[in-house]
Amino acid sequence: MGIPVPEFKVLLYGPSFHPAGIRARARFEGGSLAVTAHKGFFLVPPHLIKLQTGGFDGRQWLITWVAQEGTYSAMLQSEEALEAFIQLAPAEIGRQLRQTRKSRALTGRRVVIGLIVLALAVLLILGLFWVNADRLSQWAVSNISQEQEEKLGDLVYAQMRPSLKVLETGTAPAAVRAIGKRLTAESNYHYQFHIAVDPQINAYALPGGHIVVYTGLINAVNSAGEAAGVLAHEISHVEQRHALRNMVHALGLRALLGVVLGNYSGGVWGNLAEHLGSLNYSRELESEADMEGLETLRRAGITAHGMETFFAKMTQWESASPHLLARHPAGDERLAALRAAIARQPIETIYPLQIDWEQVKSDLCDSAQNQPGCTV
């Protein structure tokens, strides 16, 4: 009896075979590759054999050859099959195998180096963005027109609207809109004032001119002058584009991409409400809004006393109104700066607001159907 010729398992692909391949066994006979499958027998001379790697990760070894009916491939199915192939292959094929292995190793190193370079490039870009985040945000904001800003504000409000219970009619919405109209008479923005039924003592501005005031705030202020002080502050956040800057800074690369592409639709700017809901203004921006708010009151002929008294109350509300103070940090220094600014340049011409705020609060409780936040 002769000594059995060692074999190794392969998965065979060919012109008439199933696309998934068929199982076969291979061996070397006199330097030629002999492949046996249930659909036939193939004897491939060594000069026709080509070696290559394949698969999605490039780690599968393929033995290919061209016959009259087309190209065939035999894939080595395991590391054991590869080792058997290496040991049994004739010298000519062995040299080809070593060259292929060397080329594959070089390619692998290039891929690794390429991935490292790519990772470093990404880290560099992120690092540059982090270091220059404020400058890039300012550049993006400067390239957003007022019309585009108002569209973004509309988009944000549309995203927030389903979660708000808005009072469209009544004394409170009318009073807030009347004060807002007077404060924004000289503005280029198209302001919209919204009253949301919520016991939180809070108000906030969205890019482009949407101002949301909670019923809790309306019940917390004692006069139309105090309400005007809060609204003047929020309007200043819009006029100085603080809300837009905060939004762009929070979105980061997404916002820059939107500006570069000129895309101000919901795709790039999706989920804006989530980002704005967690954003707070810096003390620098708050101080700027305070000073600009005073100028807004001055232009409208409204006393600054209401802003001063309300901000004084804010310093005592840290535990009672965390939502308002989270967005608008108060503090003795800020109040002192406000009082100093009022003393330096008092508002000389004042046209009183003809609004009975106690009546506003009383009607609010009726129109809000005794929602939390009513104190009357």
C-alpha positions as CSV (number, residue, x, y, z in Angstrom):
1,M,0.0,0.0,0.0
2,G,1.2,3.5,-0.8
3,I,1.6,6.3,1.7
4,P,-1.5,8.5,1.8
5,V,-1.0,12.0,0.3
6,P,-1.8,14.7,2.8
7,E,-4.9,16.8,2.0
8,F,-6.4,20.1,3.2
9,K,-9.9,21.4,3.1
10,V,-11.0,24.2,0.8
11,L,-14.2,25.9,-0.2
12,L,-14.4,25.8,-4.0
13,Y,-15.9,28.5,-6.2
14,G,-16.4,28.3,-10.0
15,P,-18.6,29.2,-13.0
16,S,-21.2,26.5,-12.5
17,F,-21.1,26.3,-8.7
18,H,-23.4,27.7,-6.0
19,P,-22.5,31.3,-5.2
20,A,-21.7,30.2,-1.6
21,G,-19.2,27.6,-2.8
22,I,-18.9,23.9,-2.4
23,R,-16.8,21.8,0.0
24,A,-13.7,20.2,-1.5
25,R,-10.4,18.6,-0.6
26,A,-7.1,19.5,-2.2
27,R,-3.6,18.0,-2.3
28,F,-0.5,18.3,-4.4
29,E,0.4,15.6,-6.9
30,G,3.7,15.9,-8.7
31,G,3.7,19.7,-8.2
32,S,0.2,20.1,-9.5
33,L,-2.8,21.0,-7.3
34,A,-5.5,18.3,-7.3
35,V,-8.9,19.4,-6.1
36,T,-11.6,16.8,-5.5
37,A,-15.3,17.8,-5.1
38,H,-18.6,16.0,-5.7
39,K,-19.0,17.9,-8.9
40,G,-15.7,16.9,-10.4
41,F,-11.9,16.7,-10.2
42,F,-9.4,19.4,-11.1
43,L,-5.7,19.1,-11.7
44,V,-4.1,22.5,-11.9
45,P,-0.5,22.9,-13.1
46,P,1.7,25.0,-10.8
47,H,2.2,27.7,-13.4
48,L,-1.5,28.5,-13.5
49,I,-1.8,28.8,-9.7
50,K,-2.2,32.3,-8.3
51,L,-2.3,33.2,-4.6
52,Q,-4.2,36.2,-3.2
53,T,-6.0,37.3,0.0
54,G,-9.6,38.1,0.1
55,G,-12.6,38.4,2.4
56,F,-13.9,41.6,4.1
57,D,-10.9,41.7,6.3
58,G,-8.3,40.6,3.7
59,R,-7.3,37.6,5.9
60,Q,-8.7,34.8,3.8
61,W,-6.3,33.0,1.5
62,L,-7.5,32.1,-2.0
63,I,-5.9,29.8,-4.6
64,T,-7.1,30.8,-8.0
65,W,-6.6,29.5,-11.6
66,V,-8.2,30.1,-14.9
67,A,-9.6,27.3,-17.0
68,Q,-11.4,27.2,-20.3
69,E,-14.8,27.6,-18.8
70,G,-13.8,30.4,-16.4
71,T,-12.0,31.3,-13.2
72,Y,-11.9,29.0,-10.1
73,S,-11.0,29.8,-6.6
74,A,-10.3,27.5,-3.6
75,M,-10.4,29.2,-0.3
76,L,-8.4,27.7,2.6
77,Q,-11.0,27.3,5.3
78,S,-8.8,27.3,8.4
79,E,-5.4,28.1,9.9
80,E,-4.7,24.3,9.8
81,A,-5.5,24.2,6.1
82,L,-3.1,27.2,5.5
83,E,-0.3,25.5,7.4
84,A,-0.9,22.3,5.5
85,F,-0.8,24.2,2.2
86,I,2.4,25.9,3.2
87,Q,4.1,22.6,4.0
88,L,2.9,20.7,1.0
89,A,3.2,23.4,-1.7
90,P,6.0,23.0,-4.3
91,A,9.0,25.4,-4.1
92,E,7.7,27.6,-6.9
93,I,4.3,28.1,-5.2
94,G,6.1,28.5,-1.9
95,R,8.0,31.5,-3.2
96,Q,4.8,33.0,-4.4
97,L,3.3,32.4,-1.0
98,R,6.1,34.2,0.8
99,Q,5.8,37.1,-1.6
100,T,2.1,37.3,-1.0
101,R,2.5,37.1,2.7
102,K,5.1,39.9,2.6
103,S,2.9,42.1,0.5
104,R,0.0,41.4,2.9
105,A,2.1,42.2,5.9
106,L,3.2,45.5,4.3
107,T,-0.4,46.3,3.4
108,G,-1.4,45.6,7.0
109,R,1.2,47.9,8.3
110,R,0.1,50.6,5.9
111,V,-3.5,50.2,7.0
112,V,-2.4,50.5,10.7
113,I,-0.3,53.5,9.9
114,G,-3.1,55.0,7.9
115,L,-5.6,54.5,10.8
116,I,-3.1,56.0,13.3
117,V,-2.6,59.0,11.0
118,L,-6.4,59.3,10.6
119,A,-7.0,59.1,14.3
120,L,-4.3,61.7,15.0
121,A,-5.9,64.0,12.3
122,V,-9.3,63.6,14.0
123,L,-7.8,64.4,17.4
124,L,-6.0,67.4,15.9
125,I,-9.2,68.7,14.4
126,L,-11.1,68.1,17.6
127,G,-8.3,69.8,19.6
128,L,-8.2,72.8,17.3
129,F,-12.0,73.0,17.5
130,W,-11.9,72.8,21.3
131,V,-9.2,75.5,21.6
132,N,-10.9,77.8,19.1
133,A,-14.5,76.9,19.9
134,D,-15.4,80.4,20.8
135,R,-13.8,81.9,17.7
136,L,-15.4,79.3,15.5
137,S,-18.8,79.8,17.1
138,Q,-18.5,83.6,16.6
139,W,-17.5,83.0,13.0
140,A,-20.6,80.8,12.5
141,V,-22.9,83.2,14.1
142,S,-21.5,86.1,12.0
143,N,-22.4,84.1,8.9
144,I,-26.0,83.4,9.9
145,S,-28.3,86.2,8.6
146,Q,-31.2,87.5,10.7
147,E,-33.6,85.7,8.4
148,Q,-31.8,82.4,8.9
149,E,-31.7,83.0,12.6
150,E,-35.4,83.6,12.8
151,K,-36.0,80.3,10.8
152,L,-33.8,78.5,13.4
153,G,-35.8,80.1,16.2
154,D,-39.1,79.0,14.5
155,L,-37.6,75.5,14.2
156,V,-36.6,75.4,17.9
157,Y,-40.0,76.6,19.0
158,A,-41.8,74.1,16.8
159,Q,-39.8,71.3,18.5
160,M,-40.6,72.7,22.0
161,R,-44.3,73.5,21.3
162,P,-45.7,70.0,21.9
163,S,-44.3,70.0,25.5
164,L,-45.7,73.4,26.4
165,K,-49.2,74.3,27.5
166,V,-49.5,77.7,25.9
167,L,-52.1,80.4,26.8
168,E,-53.0,82.1,23.5
169,T,-55.6,84.5,24.9
170,G,-56.4,86.3,28.1
171,T,-55.2,89.2,30.1
172,A,-51.7,87.8,30.8
173,P,-50.7,87.1,27.2
174,A,-52.1,90.5,26.2
175,A,-50.1,92.3,28.9
176,V,-46.9,90.5,28.1
177,R,-47.3,91.2,24.4
178,A,-48.1,94.8,25.1
179,I,-44.9,95.3,27.2
180,G,-42.9,93.3,24.6
181,K,-44.2,95.4,21.8
182,R,-43.2,98.6,23.5
183,L,-39.7,97.2,24.3
184,T,-39.1,96.0,20.8
185,A,-40.5,99.0,18.9
186,E,-37.1,99.9,17.4
187,S,-35.9,96.3,16.8
188,N,-35.4,94.6,13.5
189,Y,-36.5,91.2,14.9
190,H,-40.0,90.0,14.6
191,Y,-40.7,89.0,18.3
192,Q,-43.3,86.5,19.4
193,F,-44.2,86.3,23.1
194,H,-45.6,83.0,24.5
195,I,-47.1,82.3,27.9
196,A,-46.6,78.7,29.1
197,V,-48.6,77.3,32.0
198,D,-45.9,76.1,34.4
199,P,-45.3,76.9,38.1
200,Q,-41.5,77.4,37.5
201,I,-40.3,81.0,37.9
202,N,-38.7,81.1,34.5
203,A,-38.5,82.9,31.2
204,Y,-36.1,82.3,28.3
205,A,-35.3,83.6,24.8
206,L,-34.9,81.6,21.6
207,P,-32.8,82.7,18.6
208,G,-34.7,85.1,16.3
209,G,-37.2,86.5,18.7
210,H,-39.3,83.9,20.5
211,I,-39.7,84.7,24.2
212,V,-41.3,82.1,26.5
213,V,-42.6,83.3,29.9
214,Y,-43.9,80.8,32.5
215,T,-47.0,81.5,34.5
216,G,-44.9,81.0,37.6
217,L,-42.9,84.0,36.7
218,I,-46.0,86.2,36.0
219,N,-47.2,85.3,39.5
220,A,-43.8,86.0,41.1
221,V,-43.4,89.6,39.8
222,N,-45.3,92.3,41.6
223,S,-45.7,94.9,38.9
224,A,-45.7,95.5,35.2
225,G,-42.3,97.3,35.7
226,E,-40.8,94.1,37.1
227,A,-42.2,92.1,34.2
228,A,-40.7,94.7,31.8
229,G,-37.3,94.3,33.5
230,V,-37.3,90.5,32.9
231,L,-38.5,90.9,29.3
232,A,-35.9,93.6,28.6
233,H,-33.2,91.2,29.8
234,E,-34.5,88.4,27.6
235,I,-34.9,90.6,24.6
236,S,-31.3,91.7,25.0
237,H,-30.2,88.0,24.8
238,V,-31.9,88.0,21.3
239,E,-30.5,91.4,20.2
240,Q,-27.0,90.4,21.2
241,R,-27.5,87.0,19.6
242,H,-26.6,85.2,22.9
243,A,-29.2,82.5,22.4
244,L,-27.8,81.8,18.9
245,R,-24.2,81.8,20.1
246,N,-25.1,79.3,22.9
247,M,-26.9,77.1,20.4
248,V,-24.1,77.1,17.9
249,H,-21.5,76.5,20.6
250,A,-23.5,73.5,21.9
251,L,-23.9,71.9,18.5
252,G,-20.3,72.4,17.6
253,L,-19.2,70.8,14.3
254,R,-22.8,70.2,13.4
255,A,-23.5,73.9,13.4
256,L,-20.3,74.7,11.5
257,L,-21.3,72.1,8.9
258,G,-24.8,73.7,8.6
259,V,-23.3,77.2,8.1
260,V,-20.7,76.0,5.6
261,L,-23.4,74.1,3.6
262,G,-26.0,76.8,4.0
263,N,-28.4,74.2,5.4
264,Y,-30.8,75.7,8.0
265,S,-33.4,72.9,7.8
266,G,-34.2,70.3,10.5
267,G,-31.5,67.8,9.3
268,V,-28.3,69.4,10.5
269,W,-30.1,71.4,13.3
270,G,-32.3,68.5,14.6
271,N,-33.1,68.2,18.3
272,L,-32.2,71.8,19.0
273,A,-34.7,72.0,21.8
274,E,-32.7,69.3,23.7
275,H,-29.5,71.3,23.5
276,L,-31.1,74.7,24.5
277,G,-33.0,73.1,27.4
278,S,-29.7,72.4,29.2
279,L,-27.8,75.6,28.2
280,N,-27.0,78.3,30.7
281,Y,-25.6,81.8,29.9
282,S,-22.2,82.7,31.2
283,R,-21.9,85.5,33.8
284,E,-20.3,87.7,31.1
285,L,-23.3,87.2,28.8
286,E,-25.7,87.8,31.7
287,S,-24.0,91.0,32.6
288,E,-24.1,92.2,29.0
289,A,-27.8,91.4,28.8
290,D,-28.3,93.4,32.1
291,M,-26.7,96.5,30.7
292,E,-28.4,96.2,27.3
293,G,-31.7,95.5,29.1
294,L,-31.3,98.8,30.9
295,E,-30.8,100.6,27.5
296,T,-33.9,98.8,26.2
297,L,-35.9,100.1,29.1
298,R,-34.4,103.6,28.6
299,R,-35.4,103.7,24.9
300,A,-38.9,102.5,25.7
301,G,-39.3,105.1,28.5
302,I,-39.9,102.4,31.2
303,T,-38.5,102.8,34.7
304,A,-35.5,100.5,35.6
305,H,-36.8,100.3,39.2
306,G,-38.7,97.1,38.4
307,M,-35.6,95.4,37.0
308,E,-33.7,96.3,40.1
309,T,-36.3,95.1,42.6
310,F,-36.9,91.8,40.7
311,F,-33.2,91.1,40.5
312,A,-32.9,91.8,44.2
313,K,-35.6,89.1,44.8
314,M,-33.7,86.7,42.6
315,T,-30.7,86.7,44.9
316,Q,-33.0,85.4,47.7
317,W,-34.7,82.7,45.5
318,E,-31.8,80.3,44.9
319,S,-33.6,77.4,46.5
320,A,-37.1,78.4,45.5
321,S,-36.4,79.0,41.8
322,P,-33.5,76.9,40.6
323,H,-34.7,76.9,37.0
324,L,-34.5,80.7,36.6
325,L,-31.2,80.9,38.5
326,A,-29.6,78.1,36.5
327,R,-30.2,80.0,33.3
328,H,-29.7,83.5,34.8
329,P,-27.3,83.3,37.8
330,A,-27.9,86.2,40.2
331,G,-25.6,87.3,43.0
332,D,-24.7,90.4,44.9
333,E,-22.0,91.4,42.4
334,R,-24.4,91.4,39.5
335,L,-27.0,93.3,41.5
336,A,-24.5,95.9,42.6
337,A,-23.3,96.4,39.0
338,L,-26.9,96.9,37.9
339,R,-27.6,99.4,40.6
340,A,-24.3,101.3,39.8
341,A,-25.4,101.5,36.1
342,I,-28.8,102.8,37.0
343,A,-27.2,105.4,39.3
344,R,-24.7,106.5,36.7
345,Q,-27.3,107.2,34.1
346,P,-30.9,107.2,35.4
347,I,-33.8,107.0,33.0
348,E,-35.1,110.6,32.9
349,T,-38.1,110.3,30.6
350,I,-40.6,107.7,31.9
351,Y,-44.0,106.8,30.5
352,P,-45.7,104.5,33.0
353,L,-47.1,101.2,32.0
354,Q,-50.9,101.3,32.3
355,I,-51.3,97.7,33.4
356,D,-52.9,96.5,36.6
357,W,-50.6,93.5,37.4
358,E,-52.7,92.3,40.3
359,Q,-55.6,92.0,37.9
360,V,-53.3,90.2,35.4
361,K,-52.5,87.6,38.0
362,S,-56.1,87.2,39.1
363,D,-57.3,86.7,35.5
364,L,-54.4,84.4,34.9
365,C,-55.6,82.0,37.6
366,D,-59.0,81.9,36.0
367,S,-57.7,81.5,32.4
368,A,-55.2,78.9,33.5
369,Q,-58.0,77.0,35.3
370,N,-56.2,77.1,38.7
371,Q,-53.0,75.6,37.3
372,P,-50.0,75.5,39.7
373,G,-48.4,78.8,39.9
374,C,-51.5,80.8,40.8
375,T,-51.2,82.6,44.1
376,V,-54.5,84.5,44.0
